Amino acid sequence: MPKPWQQALLSSGLPLENDLRGYLEEKGCIASFEYSYLKPDEHTIEREFSYDLDASYIKGLHFIDLMVECKYRYPGTKWIFTPGEYGGPGELYPNDFMHPFDHFIKGKFQFGGNFPRQLAPVCSKAVELLPDGANEKSIAQALHQLSYAFAPKLISAIDHQVNRWLVHDHIFYNVPIVATTAQLFRLRDGMRIQQIREAKELEEVASVESCLIMNYTPGAELHRYNINNFNSFLARSDQKKLLSSLHSFTTDLSHFFSVLANNYCPRAVVFVTVDEAQSGFEKLFQYIGELVNPSADLLAELADQQRNFEELLATFQKDRQKMSKKPGA
């Protein structure tokens, strides 16, 4: 049974933050406590908010920023997630949680879209399950802290790419992470209420995961906040310089920032269980390592995927040609 001082100290979250900072530095990150930003509160008064750990992981021309919000929970606390899917109507792809940003440099991220490797299963909503009931606020608060930091992070990336503050052109990545001591459970695909009612243990209806990816769509308030940040950045920037550096899907800066605010701030969030072996974070670093320095096996998988796509496209084009030659087509 923890002593009162132990309970108070652990509940503060400080030991968790300290442990994670040490681990991230051992992995080669430049880590610091808290990343702060300004945001209007519920009374529209601008106040300072923050998330717990900010860690820069630089590999060659890849500048990977790990945005970590920590949530210490007592043993037995469970976080339950509903299942989602990659692709589908939301068009979420396996690498979207990395948020590669290459719009103001000529070099491009090579492994987007239907990447053959996944870090973790995808989910869509979550709730905290405590011994005395459910808590819907804690996970939402963690997401809130990270999501509102995203636009300022993108503005920093743009500033670095346009002004070449790092000498060489870097692709920037912003990886929002909720790190928790709670157990992560993902409801099995197709699970229904009656099956949950009949189950004796949670494990019968949900799988235990060390890591999960949550599909995230900015709501109306976050979208407005994002747009306000981008508009303020545009107003104080040299727009001709921005346009001359822009290598993206549009040459219209207003359109560009509107798409970012709607679909990219953020796109997906990583959830990681913190355990003694740091198994969730180890998976994340292995995955990042494959992206920035792909193995021969991965390159072979990508070549097979491209070949299969080209064969499928060729078959589709042949079928279209046959249909067009039919009478009455």
C-alpha positions as CSV (number, residue, x, y, z in Angstrom):
1,M,0.0,0.0,0.0
2,P,1.6,3.3,-1.1
3,K,2.3,5.8,1.7
4,P,0.5,9.2,1.6
5,W,3.6,11.0,0.4
6,Q,4.1,8.4,-2.3
7,Q,0.6,8.7,-3.5
8,A,0.8,12.5,-3.6
9,L,4.1,12.4,-5.5
10,L,3.0,9.8,-8.0
11,S,-0.3,11.5,-8.6
12,S,1.5,14.8,-9.4
13,G,2.8,13.1,-12.6
14,L,6.3,14.5,-11.9
15,P,8.0,11.1,-11.5
16,L,6.4,9.9,-14.8
17,E,7.6,13.0,-16.6
18,N,11.1,12.7,-15.1
19,D,11.4,9.0,-16.1
20,L,10.2,9.6,-19.6
21,R,12.6,12.6,-20.1
22,G,15.5,10.4,-19.0
23,Y,14.4,7.6,-21.3
24,L,14.0,10.0,-24.3
25,E,17.5,11.5,-23.7
26,E,18.9,8.0,-23.6
27,K,17.4,7.4,-27.1
28,G,19.2,10.4,-28.4
29,C,16.5,13.1,-28.0
30,I,17.0,16.7,-26.9
31,A,14.2,16.8,-24.3
32,S,12.8,19.5,-22.1
33,F,10.0,19.8,-19.6
34,E,6.9,21.6,-20.9
35,Y,6.2,23.3,-24.2
36,S,4.0,26.3,-23.6
37,Y,1.7,28.3,-26.0
38,L,-1.0,31.0,-25.7
39,K,-4.7,30.2,-26.1
40,P,-7.9,32.0,-25.2
41,D,-9.6,30.3,-22.2
42,E,-13.3,29.8,-21.7
43,H,-13.7,33.6,-21.0
44,T,-11.7,34.4,-24.3
45,I,-8.8,35.7,-22.2
46,E,-5.5,34.7,-23.6
47,R,-3.6,32.4,-21.2
48,E,-0.6,30.1,-21.2
49,F,-1.2,26.4,-21.7
50,S,1.3,23.6,-22.1
51,Y,2.0,19.9,-22.6
52,D,4.5,18.0,-20.5
53,L,7.5,17.0,-22.6
54,D,9.0,18.2,-25.8
55,A,11.7,16.1,-27.4
56,S,13.6,16.7,-30.6
57,Y,14.9,13.6,-32.3
58,I,17.2,14.5,-35.3
59,K,18.3,11.9,-37.8
60,G,20.0,13.3,-40.8
61,L,17.6,15.6,-42.6
62,H,14.7,14.4,-40.5
63,F,13.7,16.6,-37.6
64,I,11.2,14.7,-35.5
65,D,9.5,16.5,-32.6
66,L,7.9,14.2,-30.0
67,M,5.1,16.1,-28.3
68,V,4.3,14.2,-25.1
69,E,1.5,14.7,-22.6
70,C,1.9,12.5,-19.6
71,K,-1.0,10.9,-17.6
72,Y,-0.1,9.0,-14.4
73,R,-2.8,6.6,-13.4
74,Y,-2.9,4.1,-10.5
75,P,-2.6,0.4,-11.2
76,G,-5.9,-1.1,-12.4
77,T,-7.0,2.0,-14.4
78,K,-8.0,1.1,-18.0
79,W,-8.4,3.2,-21.1
80,I,-10.9,1.7,-23.5
81,F,-10.8,2.6,-27.2
82,T,-13.3,1.9,-30.0
83,P,-11.9,0.4,-33.1
84,G,-11.2,2.4,-36.3
85,E,-9.7,1.6,-39.7
86,Y,-6.9,2.7,-41.9
87,G,-8.0,4.1,-45.3
88,G,-11.8,4.1,-45.4
89,P,-13.9,7.3,-45.4
90,G,-11.5,9.2,-43.2
91,E,-8.5,8.3,-45.4
92,L,-6.2,7.8,-42.4
93,Y,-3.0,6.2,-43.5
94,P,-0.4,4.3,-41.3
95,N,2.1,7.2,-41.3
96,D,-0.3,10.1,-40.6
97,F,0.6,10.2,-36.9
98,M,4.1,11.4,-38.0
99,H,2.7,14.5,-39.7
100,P,5.6,14.9,-42.1
101,F,5.9,18.6,-43.1
102,D,7.9,19.2,-46.3
103,H,5.8,22.0,-48.0
104,F,8.5,24.7,-48.0
105,I,11.5,22.6,-49.2
106,K,12.1,20.7,-52.4
107,G,12.9,17.4,-50.7
108,K,9.8,15.3,-50.0
109,F,8.7,12.6,-47.6
110,Q,8.8,9.3,-49.5
111,F,6.6,7.0,-47.5
112,G,3.1,8.4,-47.3
113,G,-0.2,6.8,-48.3
114,N,-0.6,3.1,-48.2
115,F,2.6,2.3,-46.4
116,P,3.0,-1.4,-45.8
117,R,4.0,-1.1,-42.1
118,Q,1.8,0.0,-39.2
119,L,2.9,1.1,-35.8
120,A,-0.3,0.1,-34.1
121,P,-4.0,-0.6,-34.6
122,V,-6.1,2.5,-35.2
123,C,-9.0,3.7,-32.9
124,S,-11.5,6.5,-32.9
125,K,-12.8,7.3,-29.4
126,A,-11.8,6.5,-25.8
127,V,-12.9,6.5,-22.2
128,E,-11.1,6.0,-18.9
129,L,-12.5,3.1,-16.8
130,L,-12.0,3.5,-13.0
131,P,-13.0,1.1,-10.3
132,D,-15.9,3.3,-9.4
133,G,-17.0,4.2,-12.9
134,A,-16.1,5.9,-16.2
135,N,-14.2,9.2,-16.6
136,E,-14.7,10.9,-20.0
137,K,-12.6,14.0,-19.2
138,S,-9.0,12.8,-18.6
139,I,-8.3,11.6,-22.2
140,A,-10.1,14.5,-23.7
141,Q,-8.0,16.9,-21.7
142,A,-4.8,15.2,-22.8
143,L,-5.9,15.5,-26.5
144,H,-6.8,19.1,-25.9
145,Q,-3.3,20.0,-24.5
146,L,-1.6,18.5,-27.6
147,S,-4.0,19.6,-30.3
148,Y,-3.9,23.3,-29.5
149,A,-0.1,23.2,-29.5
150,F,-0.1,21.9,-33.1
151,A,-0.5,25.1,-35.1
152,P,2.3,26.9,-33.2
153,K,4.5,23.9,-33.9
154,L,3.7,24.0,-37.7
155,I,4.4,27.8,-37.8
156,S,7.8,27.1,-36.2
157,A,8.5,24.4,-38.9
158,I,7.5,26.8,-41.7
159,D,9.8,29.5,-40.2
160,H,12.7,27.1,-40.1
161,Q,12.1,25.8,-43.6
162,V,11.6,29.2,-45.2
163,N,14.5,30.9,-43.4
164,R,16.8,27.9,-43.5
165,W,17.6,28.3,-39.8
166,L,19.1,24.8,-39.7
167,V,21.4,25.4,-42.8
168,H,20.2,22.3,-44.6
169,D,16.6,21.6,-45.6
170,H,14.9,19.4,-43.1
171,I,11.6,17.5,-43.2
172,F,9.8,18.3,-39.9
173,Y,7.6,15.8,-38.1
174,N,5.3,16.6,-35.2
175,V,4.3,13.4,-33.3
176,P,1.6,14.0,-30.6
177,I,1.8,11.4,-27.9
178,V,-0.3,10.6,-24.8
179,A,1.9,8.6,-22.5
180,T,0.1,6.9,-19.6
181,T,0.5,4.2,-17.0
182,A,-3.1,3.1,-17.6
183,Q,-3.6,-0.1,-19.6
184,L,-4.8,0.4,-23.2
185,F,-7.6,-1.8,-24.5
186,R,-9.1,-1.7,-28.0
187,L,-12.5,-3.2,-28.4
188,R,-12.5,-6.0,-30.9
189,D,-13.9,-5.3,-34.4
190,G,-17.6,-6.0,-34.6
191,M,-18.1,-6.1,-30.8
192,R,-21.7,-5.5,-29.8
193,I,-23.4,-4.4,-26.5
194,Q,-24.8,-7.8,-25.8
195,Q,-21.4,-9.5,-26.1
196,I,-20.0,-6.9,-23.6
197,R,-22.9,-7.7,-21.2
198,E,-22.2,-11.4,-21.4
199,A,-18.4,-11.1,-21.0
200,K,-16.8,-12.1,-17.7
201,E,-13.6,-10.2,-18.3
202,L,-12.7,-7.2,-20.4
203,E,-10.1,-9.2,-22.3
204,E,-12.9,-11.3,-23.8
205,V,-14.1,-8.2,-25.8
206,A,-11.0,-6.1,-26.1
207,S,-7.3,-6.6,-26.9
208,V,-4.5,-5.3,-24.7
209,E,-2.2,-2.9,-26.6
210,S,1.1,-1.3,-25.8
211,C,0.4,1.4,-28.4
212,L,-2.6,2.7,-30.4
213,I,-3.2,5.4,-33.0
214,M,-6.2,7.6,-32.6
215,N,-7.9,9.1,-35.7
216,Y,-8.3,12.8,-34.8
217,T,-10.4,15.5,-36.6
218,P,-10.2,19.1,-35.4
219,G,-13.5,20.4,-34.2
220,A,-15.0,23.8,-34.9
221,E,-13.3,25.6,-32.0
222,L,-9.9,24.1,-32.8
223,H,-10.3,24.9,-36.5
224,R,-11.0,28.5,-35.6
225,Y,-8.0,28.7,-33.3
226,N,-5.7,27.1,-36.0
227,I,-6.9,29.6,-38.6
228,N,-6.4,32.5,-36.3
229,N,-2.8,31.4,-35.7
230,F,-2.1,31.0,-39.4
231,N,-3.7,34.3,-40.3
232,S,-1.6,36.1,-37.6
233,F,1.5,34.4,-39.0
234,L,0.7,35.4,-42.5
235,A,0.1,39.0,-41.5
236,R,3.5,39.4,-39.9
237,S,5.4,37.4,-42.7
238,D,6.9,38.2,-46.0
239,Q,4.3,36.5,-48.2
240,K,6.5,36.8,-51.3
241,K,9.2,34.9,-49.5
242,L,6.7,32.2,-48.4
243,L,5.4,31.8,-51.9
244,S,8.9,31.5,-53.4
245,S,9.6,28.7,-50.9
246,L,6.3,26.9,-51.3
247,H,6.5,23.5,-53.0
248,S,3.0,22.0,-52.2
249,F,-0.4,21.1,-53.6
250,T,-1.4,24.8,-54.1
251,T,0.1,28.2,-54.7
252,D,-2.7,29.9,-52.8
253,L,-1.5,30.5,-49.2
254,S,-5.0,31.0,-47.8
255,H,-6.1,27.7,-49.3
256,F,-2.9,26.0,-48.0
257,F,-3.5,27.1,-44.4
258,S,-7.2,26.3,-44.6
259,V,-6.4,22.7,-45.5
260,L,-3.8,22.5,-42.7
261,A,-6.3,23.9,-40.2
262,N,-9.1,21.5,-41.3
263,N,-7.2,18.2,-41.9
264,Y,-3.7,18.3,-40.4
265,C,-3.8,20.0,-36.9
266,P,-3.5,17.2,-35.9
267,R,-4.4,14.2,-38.1
268,A,-3.7,11.4,-35.6
269,V,-2.4,11.0,-32.0
270,V,-0.3,8.1,-30.6
271,F,-1.3,6.6,-27.2
272,V,1.5,4.7,-25.4
273,T,1.4,2.6,-22.2
274,V,4.4,3.4,-20.0
275,D,5.8,0.1,-18.5
276,E,9.1,-0.9,-17.1
277,A,10.4,-2.1,-20.5
278,Q,9.0,1.0,-22.4
279,S,7.7,-1.5,-24.9
280,G,5.3,1.1,-26.5
281,F,8.0,3.7,-27.0
282,E,10.5,1.1,-28.2
283,K,8.0,0.2,-31.0
284,L,7.7,3.9,-31.9
285,F,11.5,4.4,-32.1
286,Q,11.9,1.2,-34.2
287,Y,9.2,2.4,-36.6
288,I,10.8,5.9,-36.9
289,G,14.1,4.2,-37.5
290,E,12.6,2.3,-40.5
291,L,11.2,5.5,-42.0
292,V,14.4,7.5,-41.8
293,N,16.7,4.6,-42.7
294,P,14.6,1.9,-44.4
295,S,15.9,-1.7,-44.3
296,A,16.3,-3.9,-47.4
297,D,13.2,-5.8,-46.4
298,L,11.1,-2.7,-46.2
299,L,12.4,-1.5,-49.6
300,A,11.5,-4.8,-51.1
301,E,8.0,-4.6,-49.6
302,L,7.6,-1.1,-51.1
303,A,8.8,-2.3,-54.5
304,D,6.3,-5.2,-54.4
305,Q,3.5,-2.8,-53.4
306,Q,4.4,-0.4,-56.3
307,R,4.5,-3.3,-58.8
308,N,1.1,-4.6,-57.7
309,F,-0.4,-1.1,-58.0
310,E,1.0,-0.7,-61.5
311,E,-0.4,-4.1,-62.5
312,L,-3.8,-3.3,-61.1
313,L,-3.8,0.1,-62.9
314,A,-2.8,-1.6,-66.2
315,T,-5.6,-4.1,-65.8
316,F,-8.1,-1.3,-65.0
317,Q,-7.0,0.6,-68.1
318,K,-7.4,-2.5,-70.3
319,D,-10.9,-3.1,-69.0
320,R,-11.8,0.5,-69.7
321,Q,-10.5,0.2,-73.3
322,K,-12.5,-3.0,-73.8
323,M,-15.7,-1.4,-72.5
324,S,-15.2,1.7,-74.7
325,K,-15.0,-0.5,-77.8
326,K,-18.3,-2.3,-77.1
327,P,-21.3,-1.3,-79.2
328,G,-23.3,1.4,-77.5
329,A,-20.6,2.2,-75.0
